[in-house]
C-alpha cells in the first residue's frame, strides 16, 4: 500500500468523503459511455484525487469489487498520462461487468480525452 491508501498509485490520493463526490457530480465536467461515466474538476493541488463508484445495480459485492479492481488498474496504467491537479470520479455502469478489459480501457481513455484531462503529449 502506498501512503495515499491506494496500492501502487504514484501521483494520486483517494476521494472518500461524500460531499467531495457530490461536489464533483454537481459542479464537475462529465462524460459518459455505456460502460463508464467520468466526472472531473480542477482541485488547486499538484496531485490528482480519484474516487471510484460501483453501484448495487452492477451486481453483488464480488462483482462490484471485481469491476472496481479492473477500473483501478486501468487508472494505474494510465496515471502518468493525466494532467495533474484534478479530482476525478469514475462511475462504473452495469455494462462494465461483461466488458473485456481492453474495451473498458478504451472507454476510460476516450472519457479522459473528452474531459480534457489527458496531457497534451498523449493526445
C-alpha positions as CSV (number, residue, x, y, z in Angstrom):
1,X,0.0,0.0,0.0
2,X,1.2,3.5,-0.7
3,X,0.8,6.5,1.5
4,X,-2.4,7.5,-0.4
5,X,-4.2,4.4,0.7
6,X,-4.5,3.1,-2.8
7,X,-1.9,0.4,-3.8
8,X,0.7,1.5,-6.2
9,X,-0.7,4.8,-7.3
10,X,2.2,7.3,-7.6
11,X,0.5,10.6,-8.1
12,X,-2.9,10.1,-6.8
13,X,-4.8,10.3,-3.5
14,X,-8.3,8.8,-2.9
15,X,-11.5,10.7,-2.5
16,X,-13.5,9.2,0.3
17,X,-15.9,11.9,1.6
18,X,-19.5,12.0,0.3
19,X,-19.5,15.8,0.0
20,X,-16.5,15.7,-2.3
21,X,-18.3,13.1,-4.6
22,X,-21.4,15.3,-4.5
23,X,-19.4,18.4,-5.5
24,X,-18.0,16.6,-8.5
25,X,-21.4,15.3,-9.6
26,X,-23.0,18.7,-9.4
27,X,-20.1,21.1,-10.5
28,X,-17.7,18.9,-12.4
29,X,-17.3,18.2,-16.1
30,X,-18.8,14.9,-17.1
31,X,-18.6,12.5,-19.9
32,X,-20.1,9.0,-20.3
33,X,-20.0,5.8,-22.3
34,X,-22.2,2.7,-21.9
35,X,-19.5,1.3,-19.6
36,X,-18.3,4.2,-17.5
37,X,-19.1,7.8,-16.5
38,X,-16.3,10.2,-15.6
39,X,-16.6,13.4,-13.6
40,X,-13.6,15.8,-13.2
41,X,-12.8,19.2,-11.8
42,X,-9.7,21.2,-11.1
43,X,-8.6,20.9,-7.4
44,X,-5.8,23.5,-7.0
45,X,-3.3,20.8,-5.9
46,X,-0.3,19.3,-7.7
47,X,-1.8,15.8,-7.4
48,X,-4.9,14.1,-8.7
49,X,-7.6,12.6,-6.4
50,X,-9.5,9.6,-7.5
51,X,-12.9,8.3,-6.5
52,X,-14.5,5.1,-7.8
53,X,-18.1,4.3,-7.6
54,X,-19.8,1.0,-8.4
55,X,-23.5,0.9,-7.5
56,X,-25.5,-2.0,-6.4
57,X,-27.3,-2.2,-9.8
58,X,-24.0,-3.6,-11.1
59,X,-24.2,-6.7,-9.0
60,X,-23.3,-8.3,-5.7
61,X,-20.2,-7.4,-3.7
62,X,-17.9,-9.8,-5.5
63,X,-18.9,-8.5,-8.9
64,X,-18.7,-4.8,-7.8
65,X,-15.2,-5.4,-6.3
66,X,-14.0,-7.1,-9.5
67,X,-15.2,-4.2,-11.6
68,X,-13.6,-1.7,-9.1
69,X,-10.3,-3.6,-9.3
70,X,-10.3,-3.5,-13.1
71,X,-11.1,0.2,-13.3
72,X,-8.4,1.0,-10.7
73,X,-5.9,-1.0,-12.7
74,X,-6.8,0.9,-15.9
75,X,-6.3,4.2,-14.0
76,X,-3.0,3.0,-12.6
77,X,-1.7,2.0,-16.0
78,X,-2.5,5.4,-17.5
79,X,-1.9,7.6,-14.4
80,X,1.2,9.2,-15.9
81,X,-0.7,10.3,-18.9
82,X,-3.1,12.5,-16.9
83,X,-2.7,16.2,-16.2
84,X,-2.1,16.8,-12.5
85,X,-4.4,18.9,-10.4
86,X,-7.8,17.2,-10.9
87,X,-10.4,15.5,-8.8
88,X,-11.7,12.5,-10.8
89,X,-14.6,10.2,-10.1
90,X,-15.2,7.2,-12.3
91,X,-18.6,5.6,-12.1
92,X,-18.9,2.0,-13.4
93,X,-22.1,1.1,-15.1
94,X,-23.7,-2.3,-15.3
95,X,-22.4,-2.9,-18.9
96,X,-18.8,-2.9,-17.4
97,X,-19.4,-6.3,-15.8
98,X,-19.3,-8.2,-19.1
99,X,-16.9,-5.9,-20.9
100,X,-13.4,-7.0,-21.8
101,X,-10.5,-5.2,-20.1
102,X,-9.4,-3.6,-23.4
103,X,-13.0,-2.3,-24.0
104,X,-13.0,-0.7,-20.6
105,X,-9.6,0.7,-21.1
106,X,-10.6,2.3,-24.4
107,X,-13.8,3.7,-22.8
108,X,-11.7,5.2,-20.0
109,X,-9.2,6.8,-22.3
110,X,-12.0,8.1,-24.5
111,X,-13.6,9.7,-21.5
112,X,-10.4,11.2,-20.2
113,X,-9.7,12.7,-23.6
114,X,-13.3,14.1,-23.8
115,X,-13.0,15.6,-20.4
116,X,-9.6,17.2,-21.3
117,X,-7.6,15.6,-18.6
118,X,-5.1,13.7,-20.8
119,X,-1.8,15.6,-21.1
120,X,-1.0,17.3,-24.4
121,X,1.8,14.8,-25.3
122,X,-0.5,11.8,-25.1
123,X,-3.3,13.2,-27.4
